[in-house]
């Protein structure tokens, strides 16, 4: 069932585990994540960047596909359809399209403008029963044209945003989109602890979940992270499985070129990745 992320994240915060956000890029991606969530009896968040939304023919197409798929696959676990790193305009498009959750990334604005725009969206989301994620600081790297330098968040600014009544807060703590470089300094747990102290019960979000060592993931959860985003790892797993299928010549055997057969190994690789992350995050059986 399609729901806001508020209840699932409140439970995660209280239960000291995290709910995974897995970004979707097409029908196969969506189906793989939903089936795995149902198998693991885990709540799940489907993340959609503005670039992915455009690729999939618009946010309404995505929302209609997800709703229909939940019905056809008889998915019983809580599912949130969430805009990832949304612009101010993109947030309103997703609200109109039928998303159940949105992220407004105002981290590149001066804090006063971030506060003003977030405050406006808080009111709209409360009226419509949607969950809202905000961001302070920035996530390093690039995702669909959103580029961040990886600056750590100011805990006082985090409190300013949290006090507006957002559902969850993404605070930059040295995390990066995409692959982490060999010279990566790691997560700033001092920043995370300071932010967590300032925002209290507010669920925190860790972007750039791919490549962060398991011990860091577990420590981040212990310090208040209740939502962890995974995208690159699923893409890498899908690409590797598809490459192996083609390099083995299986696409030339019989009707191995049929897209349903050609994409099947990649889909199974996504399922395995999602399952592994749900087990690490502690959300298995929490639906």
Buried (B, 14 or more C-beta within 10 A) or exposed (E): EBBBBBBBBBBBBEEEBBBBBBBBBEEBBBBBBBBBBBBBBBBBBBBBBBBBBEBBEEBBEBBEBBBEBBEEEEBEBBBBBBBBBBBBEBBBBBBEBBBBBBBBBBBBBEBEEBBEBBBBBBEBBEEEEBBBBBBBBBBBBEBBEBEBEBBBBBBEBBBBBBBBBBBBBBBBBBBBBBBBEEEBEEBBBEBBBBBBEBBEEBBBBBBBBBBBEEEBBBBBBEBBBBBBBBBBBBBBBBEEBBEEBBEEEBBEEEEBEEEEBBBBBBBBBBBBBBBBBBEBBBBBEBB
